[in-house]
Structure formats: C-alpha cells, structure tokens
C-alpha cells in the first residue's frame, strides 16, 4: 500500500494495485478492520488516485461478509466525497439486521438522504425499528413504501411482518399495524402469528387476541382451533359474554350442512364450555355442543358429553342437561360423577321425569360405571310398567325433594301417589 501510494497516478494499468487482494491478505494476516481502514486512509491520502480502487472494495467485502470493514470503507468514501453504490449500503444494512445490530441499521440509513432509501431498505428499517420497540417508526417506514403492483410479491418479508405485529400486540395497536401490512400485501407465517397470539393474548386480554385473529384473516394467514382455544380461555378469565357470543357466531359461519370454517375440536370445545360456565351462558353451551357434534360425524366423546352436561347444569339449564344425559350419554353408558349425578337427579325430579330420576338413583346406589350403567338403565326401564316400579320412582322423587329441603314439592308428589291409588 505504501509503495502504491507513492507511485505515479499515471502508471500503467498492469502496475496498479488490486486493493481487494491486498485487503484480503491483510485480513488473513490478522489485521483488524480498524487497522485495515487506517492503512487505506493513509494510502488514499498519499495517492488520491487509489480512491477508485477503494470504491471497488464494497462488492468484495459484501461477498466476504466483512461487515465492520465494509462500514469503515463506506465511511472513507464519504469522507473523500465519493458515495458508493446504494446496493452497498443496502447490503450493509441487511448484514447488520442479521447480526441484530438494530441501532447500526438506523445509523447506516441516517448517512443517506431519505429519497435514496429503496424499498428493501425501508423494509429492513421497519424490521429493525420493531425490534427496538419503536412501533411508530416502523409504521412510518411502511407508509413510505408504495403498494405493490397487482400480482407482485410484497416488499416486506414474512419475518418483518411478524415482528411488526408482535410489537403492535404488546402496545395493543394491532389494527393500525394490520392496515399497513394489508396495504403492502404482507403475509406473516401462520405459525409465527399463532405464537404471537399465544404469547401476548393472556397478558393483553381478549381485545388484542380478537384483533390478532382478525389480522390473520385480513393478511391471508387465518388461524386454526388452537388460537381460538386461547381466545376462549381469555374470554373465560375475563368473563366476557359479548366476546364469547361473537366467537360462537363466528364459529357458526358456514354453509348449511358443512363444517364450520374453524373446526370445533375437542380441546376447543372444552375451552368454550369453560367460558360458557364462567358467564352462565347455557344457550351458547348448546351451540358449542352442536358445533362439536358436527366436527366428529355426530359421535362425541364421553369427555365432551360430560363437559356439556356439566356446563348446562352449572347454567341452570335443567331440561337441556337432562336431555343431553338421556339422549347422548345414557345410550352409550356414559355416567356422570356423583356431584353431577346428584344435580341431574334433582333436575329430573323438578321436571317430573321419574324414570330418569330412578335411573340416576339406582346408579348412585350401585355405583356402577360404563357397561354397568347400561344395565341399570335397562332394569329401570323394565320396572316402569309395574306398580312396584311406579312406587319406587315416586319414592325417589320424594327423597330428592327432601334432600333439597323442598317439602312442598315432596308433599305434592306424595299426594299424587295417594290419588293414583
């Protein structure tokens, strides 16, 4: 470098130094980026003609991923009044973003006039700003970016869109971010969007969770049952009846006879039942049961049936709870636990359904489960025609009312029994 710096600027081309080779040799010999930059600065000061060689260095340094030295070389060119190609700055900013030097990205961009920033640079700046917790700055860069032509690829990569949405969720400003991302046809990956929802929804509440689900639809990355399960859990914790009604209405949106857009899987159904129980919405619990039934070809698991029956009893939907037990659970031998069985027995007595009350009482007495439940149901039905069976059913109803300290109802049953002879 020293020899070349003292050489005549008009020396033949074959005698001029290939700076890329020299810089590569210096790096391999262990010279730091600062040392190499100092040598180049001294060489240019001694022979300004070498500036042309320095201007050719950024492409080689980008290829070698020599980020620190590239930054120093660009600064040297700026000091000398000679700007490198804009692609060199874009490459430097991309490398800084990969290395998570988010402040460095902004510093590099500040060395350029605003009108010189390309779409790629704006996208990099938006991603870096969101990583630094600067949502307004990130949205500002997005607003500088024009809408892509129809059918063209979005200038904003999926990872950058996800970063913007993550910060927007934390600041409860998802709709504002979604508006700009939708304008740019940006599409976050569904997996990343689901992770954002799971991470942020419990802290930010149902509104942010709902906004993220809407963002998925608007940005072409609709979320599935797992995300809706998170929303149901959040709604249950917040006891948000209106939010639960809106969610159930959304799940019902489908063509007649077709499964809903988001299938109500067993985990989602269980979460929805918990939410119905929290807000005492028995009508919604019946809706959830129908949606879950449609998703499993009409054959629900015993776990879902028991949860549905339990939710309906907690919501004081006596007739609906008894119907679920008698229509869906009893034929398959699915028996409730003792607490639920006791409640159903009380409901059956109140609704004057003695055969159902008798079956529940017999089951409570024998403690039978599974297949045994089917046997109990059969014996209860066979005894229904005789006077002994009728007397036993009335006795069961009287006992049930007595346990509830409802003496007037017990007396009414006894009176009907006397009148029957």
C-alpha positions as CSV (number, residue, x, y, z in Angstrom):
1,X,0.0,0.0,0.0
2,X,2.8,2.4,0.9
3,X,4.6,1.7,-2.4
4,X,1.4,2.1,-4.4
5,X,0.5,5.3,-2.6
6,X,3.8,6.9,-3.7
7,X,3.5,5.7,-7.3
8,X,2.6,8.0,-10.1
9,X,-1.1,8.2,-10.7
10,X,-0.5,7.8,-14.5
11,X,1.3,4.4,-14.0
12,X,0.2,1.7,-16.5
13,X,-2.9,-0.3,-15.5
14,X,-0.9,-3.5,-15.1
15,X,1.2,-1.8,-12.4
16,X,-1.8,-0.6,-10.4
17,X,-2.5,-2.5,-7.1
18,X,-5.5,-4.7,-6.8
19,X,-6.8,-3.5,-3.4
20,X,-9.2,-6.4,-3.0
21,X,-6.4,-8.9,-3.0
22,X,-4.3,-6.7,-0.6
23,X,-7.1,-6.2,1.8
24,X,-7.9,-9.9,1.8
25,X,-4.3,-10.7,2.6
26,X,-4.2,-8.2,5.4
27,X,-7.4,-9.7,7.0
28,X,-5.9,-13.2,6.7
29,X,-2.7,-12.0,8.5
30,X,-4.9,-10.8,11.4
31,X,-5.2,-7.1,10.8
32,X,-8.3,-5.7,12.5
33,X,-10.9,-3.8,10.4
34,X,-9.8,-0.6,12.1
35,X,-6.2,-1.2,11.1
36,X,-7.1,-2.0,7.5
37,X,-9.2,1.1,7.3
38,X,-6.4,3.2,8.7
39,X,-4.0,1.8,6.1
40,X,-6.4,2.5,3.3
41,X,-7.0,6.1,4.6
42,X,-3.2,6.7,4.7
43,X,-2.8,5.3,1.2
44,X,-5.6,7.4,-0.3
45,X,-4.1,10.5,1.4
46,X,-0.8,9.8,-0.3
47,X,-2.3,9.0,-3.7
48,X,-5.9,10.1,-4.3
49,X,-5.9,8.0,-7.5
50,X,-6.2,5.0,-5.3
51,X,-9.8,6.1,-4.4
52,X,-11.0,4.3,-7.5
53,X,-9.7,1.1,-6.1
54,X,-11.3,1.8,-2.7
55,X,-14.6,2.4,-4.4
56,X,-14.5,-1.1,-5.9
57,X,-13.9,-2.8,-2.5
58,X,-17.6,-2.8,-1.1
59,X,-18.7,-5.5,-3.5
60,X,-15.8,-7.8,-2.5
61,X,-16.4,-7.1,1.2
62,X,-20.1,-7.8,0.9
63,X,-19.2,-11.1,-0.7
64,X,-16.9,-12.0,2.2
65,X,-19.4,-10.7,4.8
66,X,-16.8,-8.3,6.2
67,X,-19.4,-6.1,7.8
68,X,-17.2,-3.9,10.0
69,X,-14.6,-3.3,7.3
70,X,-17.4,-2.5,4.8
71,X,-18.8,0.1,7.2
72,X,-15.4,1.7,7.5
73,X,-14.7,1.7,3.8
74,X,-18.1,3.4,3.1
75,X,-17.2,6.0,5.7
76,X,-13.8,6.6,4.0
77,X,-15.5,7.1,0.6
78,X,-18.0,9.5,2.2
79,X,-15.1,11.5,3.7
80,X,-13.5,11.7,0.3
81,X,-16.7,13.0,-1.3
82,X,-17.4,9.8,-3.2
83,X,-20.5,7.8,-2.5
84,X,-20.6,4.1,-3.0
85,X,-23.3,2.4,-4.9
86,X,-26.6,2.3,-3.0
87,X,-26.6,-1.5,-3.1
88,X,-23.5,-1.5,-0.8
89,X,-25.5,0.4,1.8
90,X,-28.5,-2.0,1.4
91,X,-26.1,-4.9,1.8
92,X,-24.6,-3.4,4.9
93,X,-28.0,-2.8,6.5
94,X,-29.1,-6.4,5.7
95,X,-25.9,-7.7,7.3
96,X,-26.4,-5.6,10.4
97,X,-30.0,-6.8,10.7
98,X,-28.8,-10.4,10.5
99,X,-26.4,-9.7,13.3
100,X,-29.1,-8.0,15.3
101,X,-27.3,-4.7,15.2
102,X,-30.6,-2.8,15.0
103,X,-29.2,0.6,16.0
104,X,-26.5,0.1,13.4
105,X,-29.2,-0.3,10.7
106,X,-30.7,3.1,11.7
107,X,-27.2,4.7,11.8
108,X,-26.3,3.5,8.4
109,X,-29.6,4.7,6.9
110,X,-29.1,8.1,8.5
111,X,-26.0,8.6,6.3
112,X,-28.2,8.6,3.2
113,X,-30.7,11.1,2.0
114,X,-34.3,10.0,2.6
115,X,-35.1,9.9,-1.1
116,X,-32.2,7.5,-1.7
117,X,-33.7,4.7,0.5
118,X,-35.0,1.8,-1.5
119,X,-38.0,-0.5,-0.8
120,X,-35.6,-3.1,0.6
121,X,-34.0,-0.6,2.9
122,X,-37.4,0.6,4.2
123,X,-38.4,-3.0,4.9
124,X,-35.1,-3.5,6.8
125,X,-35.6,-0.3,8.7
126,X,-39.2,-1.3,9.7
127,X,-38.0,-4.7,11.0
128,X,-35.1,-3.1,12.9
129,X,-37.4,-0.4,14.4
130,X,-39.9,-3.0,15.6
131,X,-37.0,-5.0,17.2
132,X,-36.0,-1.8,19.0
133,X,-39.6,-1.3,20.3
134,X,-40.3,1.7,18.1
135,X,-43.7,0.9,16.5
136,X,-44.4,4.4,15.2
137,X,-41.0,4.5,13.5
138,X,-41.7,1.1,11.9
139,X,-45.1,2.1,10.7
140,X,-43.6,5.3,9.3
141,X,-41.2,3.3,7.1
142,X,-44.1,1.1,6.0
143,X,-46.1,4.2,5.0
144,X,-43.2,5.4,2.8
145,X,-43.5,2.1,0.8
146,X,-45.9,2.2,-2.2
147,X,-48.5,-0.5,-2.7
148,X,-47.1,-3.4,-4.8
149,X,-48.4,-3.9,-8.3
150,X,-51.2,-6.5,-8.7
151,X,-49.7,-10.0,-8.5
152,X,-46.3,-8.7,-7.4
153,X,-44.6,-10.0,-4.3
154,X,-44.8,-7.9,-1.2
155,X,-41.6,-6.0,-0.4
156,X,-41.9,-6.9,3.3
157,X,-40.8,-10.4,4.1
158,X,-43.0,-12.5,6.4
159,X,-40.5,-12.3,9.3
160,X,-40.6,-8.5,9.3
161,X,-44.4,-8.6,9.2
162,X,-44.4,-10.9,12.2
163,X,-42.0,-8.6,14.1
164,X,-44.3,-5.6,13.5
165,X,-47.3,-7.5,14.7
166,X,-45.5,-8.7,17.8
167,X,-44.8,-5.1,18.9
168,X,-48.3,-3.9,17.9
169,X,-49.8,-6.6,20.1
170,X,-47.7,-5.5,23.1
171,X,-48.9,-1.9,22.5
172,X,-52.5,-3.0,21.8
173,X,-52.3,-1.4,18.3
174,X,-52.8,-4.4,16.1
175,X,-55.5,-2.8,13.8
176,X,-53.1,0.1,12.9
177,X,-50.3,-2.3,12.0
178,X,-52.7,-4.7,10.1
179,X,-53.9,-1.8,8.0
180,X,-50.4,-1.0,6.7
181,X,-49.4,-4.7,6.3
182,X,-52.6,-5.4,4.3
183,X,-51.8,-2.4,2.1
184,X,-48.4,-3.9,1.3
185,X,-49.8,-7.4,0.8
186,X,-47.6,-8.6,3.6
187,X,-48.3,-12.1,4.9
188,X,-46.9,-13.3,8.2
189,X,-46.4,-17.0,8.6
190,X,-49.4,-18.6,10.3
191,X,-47.1,-20.4,12.8
192,X,-45.5,-17.1,13.9
193,X,-48.8,-15.4,14.1
194,X,-50.2,-18.2,16.3
195,X,-47.1,-17.9,18.6
196,X,-47.7,-14.2,18.9
197,X,-51.3,-14.7,19.9
198,X,-50.4,-17.4,22.5
199,X,-47.6,-15.3,24.0
200,X,-49.3,-11.9,24.1
201,X,-53.1,-12.7,24.4
202,X,-53.1,-13.7,28.0
203,X,-51.2,-10.5,29.0
204,X,-53.1,-8.1,26.8
205,X,-56.6,-9.5,27.1
206,X,-59.4,-10.6,24.7
207,X,-59.4,-7.4,22.6
208,X,-55.8,-8.0,21.4
209,X,-56.5,-11.7,20.9
210,X,-59.5,-10.9,18.8
211,X,-57.5,-8.3,16.8
212,X,-54.8,-10.9,16.0
213,X,-57.4,-13.4,14.8
214,X,-58.9,-10.7,12.5
215,X,-55.3,-9.8,11.4
216,X,-54.8,-13.4,10.3
217,X,-57.9,-13.3,8.2
218,X,-57.1,-10.0,6.6
219,X,-53.5,-10.9,5.9
220,X,-54.2,-14.3,4.4
221,X,-53.0,-16.3,7.3
222,X,-56.2,-17.5,9.1
223,X,-55.6,-19.1,12.5
224,X,-57.0,-22.5,13.5
225,X,-58.6,-24.2,16.5
226,X,-55.6,-23.7,18.8
227,X,-55.7,-19.9,18.5
228,X,-59.5,-19.9,19.1
229,X,-59.0,-22.1,22.1
230,X,-56.6,-19.4,23.5
231,X,-59.3,-16.8,22.9
232,X,-61.9,-18.9,24.6
233,X,-59.6,-19.2,27.7
234,X,-59.0,-15.5,27.7
235,X,-62.8,-14.8,27.4
236,X,-63.4,-17.2,30.3
237,X,-60.9,-15.4,32.5
238,X,-62.4,-12.0,31.7
239,X,-66.0,-13.3,31.9
240,X,-66.6,-11.6,28.6
241,X,-70.1,-12.6,27.5
242,X,-70.2,-10.4,24.4
243,X,-66.9,-11.6,23.3
244,X,-68.0,-15.3,23.7
245,X,-71.2,-14.6,21.8
246,X,-69.2,-13.1,18.9
247,X,-66.8,-16.1,18.9
248,X,-69.6,-18.6,18.8
249,X,-71.3,-16.6,16.0
250,X,-68.0,-16.7,14.0
251,X,-67.7,-20.5,14.5
252,X,-71.2,-20.9,13.2
253,X,-70.4,-19.1,9.9
254,X,-70.6,-21.9,7.4
255,X,-72.8,-23.2,4.6
256,X,-75.8,-25.3,5.6
257,X,-74.7,-28.8,6.4
258,X,-71.0,-28.0,6.0
259,X,-68.5,-28.0,8.9
260,X,-67.6,-24.5,10.3
261,X,-64.7,-22.6,8.9
262,X,-62.7,-23.3,12.1
263,X,-63.5,-26.9,13.3
264,X,-64.5,-27.1,16.9
265,X,-62.1,-29.8,18.0
266,X,-62.3,-31.4,21.4
267,X,-59.8,-29.1,23.1
268,X,-61.6,-26.0,21.6
269,X,-65.0,-27.4,22.7
270,X,-63.7,-27.9,26.3
271,X,-62.4,-24.3,26.4
272,X,-65.7,-23.0,25.1
273,X,-67.6,-24.9,27.7
274,X,-65.4,-23.4,30.4
275,X,-66.1,-19.9,29.0
276,X,-69.9,-20.7,28.9
277,X,-69.7,-21.8,32.5
278,X,-67.9,-18.6,33.5
279,X,-70.5,-16.3,32.0
280,X,-73.5,-18.6,32.7
281,X,-74.5,-18.8,29.1
282,X,-76.4,-22.1,28.7
283,X,-77.7,-21.2,25.3
284,X,-74.1,-20.8,24.0
285,X,-73.2,-24.2,25.6
286,X,-75.9,-25.8,23.5
287,X,-74.5,-24.1,20.4
288,X,-71.0,-25.4,21.2
289,X,-72.3,-28.9,21.6
290,X,-73.9,-28.8,18.1
291,X,-70.7,-27.4,16.6
292,X,-68.6,-30.1,18.2
293,X,-71.0,-32.8,17.1
294,X,-70.8,-31.6,13.5
295,X,-67.0,-31.9,13.6
296,X,-66.9,-35.5,14.7
297,X,-69.5,-37.1,12.5
298,X,-72.2,-36.9,15.2
299,X,-70.3,-39.2,17.6
300,X,-69.0,-37.1,20.5
301,X,-66.5,-38.5,23.1
302,X,-67.7,-39.1,26.6
303,X,-65.4,-36.3,27.8
304,X,-67.2,-33.7,25.7
305,X,-70.6,-35.0,26.5
306,X,-69.9,-34.9,30.2
307,X,-68.5,-31.4,29.9
308,X,-71.6,-30.3,28.0
309,X,-73.9,-31.7,30.6
310,X,-71.9,-30.3,33.5
311,X,-71.9,-26.8,31.8
312,X,-75.6,-26.9,31.2
313,X,-76.3,-27.8,34.9
314,X,-74.0,-25.0,36.1
315,X,-76.0,-22.6,33.9
316,X,-79.2,-23.9,35.5
317,X,-80.4,-25.3,32.1
318,X,-82.2,-28.2,33.7
319,X,-84.2,-29.6,30.8
320,X,-81.3,-29.3,28.3
321,X,-78.9,-31.0,30.8
322,X,-81.3,-33.9,31.3
323,X,-81.8,-34.2,27.5
324,X,-78.1,-34.4,26.9
325,X,-77.8,-37.1,29.5
326,X,-80.8,-39.1,28.4
327,X,-80.3,-38.7,24.6
328,X,-76.5,-38.8,24.3
329,X,-74.9,-40.2,27.4
330,X,-77.2,-42.9,28.7
331,X,-77.4,-44.9,25.4
332,X,-73.6,-45.1,25.4
333,X,-73.2,-45.9,29.1
334,X,-71.5,-42.6,29.9
335,X,-72.3,-41.9,33.5
336,X,-71.6,-38.6,35.3
337,X,-69.7,-38.3,38.6
338,X,-71.5,-38.3,41.9
339,X,-71.9,-34.5,42.1
340,X,-73.3,-34.1,38.5
341,X,-75.5,-37.2,39.0
342,X,-77.0,-35.7,42.1
343,X,-77.7,-32.4,40.3
344,X,-79.3,-34.3,37.4
345,X,-81.4,-36.3,39.8
346,X,-82.7,-33.1,41.3
347,X,-83.4,-31.6,37.9
348,X,-85.3,-34.8,36.8
349,X,-87.4,-34.6,39.9
350,X,-88.2,-30.9,39.3
351,X,-89.1,-31.7,35.7
352,X,-91.3,-34.6,36.8
353,X,-89.2,-37.2,34.9
354,X,-89.5,-40.1,37.3
355,X,-87.9,-42.7,35.1
356,X,-84.7,-40.6,34.6
357,X,-84.6,-39.8,38.4
358,X,-84.9,-43.5,39.1
359,X,-82.1,-44.5,36.8
360,X,-79.8,-41.9,38.4
361,X,-80.8,-43.0,41.9
362,X,-80.1,-46.7,41.0
363,X,-76.8,-45.8,39.6
364,X,-75.8,-43.7,42.7
365,X,-76.8,-46.7,44.8
366,X,-75.0,-49.4,43.0
367,X,-72.0,-47.2,42.0
368,X,-72.0,-48.9,38.5
369,X,-70.0,-47.4,35.7
370,X,-69.6,-47.9,31.9
371,X,-71.3,-51.1,30.8
372,X,-72.9,-51.4,34.2
373,X,-74.7,-48.1,33.6
374,X,-76.4,-49.6,30.6
375,X,-77.6,-52.5,32.7
376,X,-79.0,-50.1,35.3
377,X,-80.8,-48.1,32.6
378,X,-82.3,-51.3,31.3
379,X,-83.6,-52.5,34.7
380,X,-85.1,-49.1,35.3
381,X,-87.0,-49.2,32.1
382,X,-88.3,-52.8,32.6
383,X,-89.7,-51.9,36.0
384,X,-91.5,-48.9,34.7
385,X,-94.7,-50.8,33.8
386,X,-95.4,-52.4,37.2
387,X,-96.9,-50.9,40.3
388,X,-93.6,-51.6,42.2
389,X,-91.6,-49.6,39.7
390,X,-94.0,-46.7,39.8
391,X,-93.9,-46.7,43.6
392,X,-90.1,-46.7,43.5
393,X,-90.0,-43.8,41.1
394,X,-92.3,-41.7,43.3
395,X,-90.2,-42.6,46.4
396,X,-87.1,-41.5,44.6
397,X,-88.6,-38.1,43.7
398,X,-89.8,-37.6,47.2
399,X,-86.3,-38.3,48.6
400,X,-84.7,-36.0,46.0
401,X,-87.0,-33.1,47.0
402,X,-86.4,-33.9,50.7
403,X,-82.6,-33.6,50.2
404,X,-83.2,-30.1,48.6
405,X,-85.5,-29.2,51.6
406,X,-88.3,-28.6,49.2
407,X,-91.0,-30.1,51.4
408,X,-93.9,-28.7,49.4
409,X,-92.7,-30.5,46.2
410,X,-92.2,-33.7,48.1
411,X,-95.7,-33.4,49.6
412,X,-97.1,-32.8,46.1
413,X,-95.5,-36.0,44.8
414,X,-96.8,-37.9,47.7
415,X,-100.3,-36.6,47.2
416,X,-100.3,-37.6,43.5
417,X,-99.2,-41.1,44.6
418,X,-102.1,-41.3,47.0
419,X,-104.6,-40.2,44.4
420,X,-103.3,-42.8,42.0
421,X,-104.3,-45.5,44.5
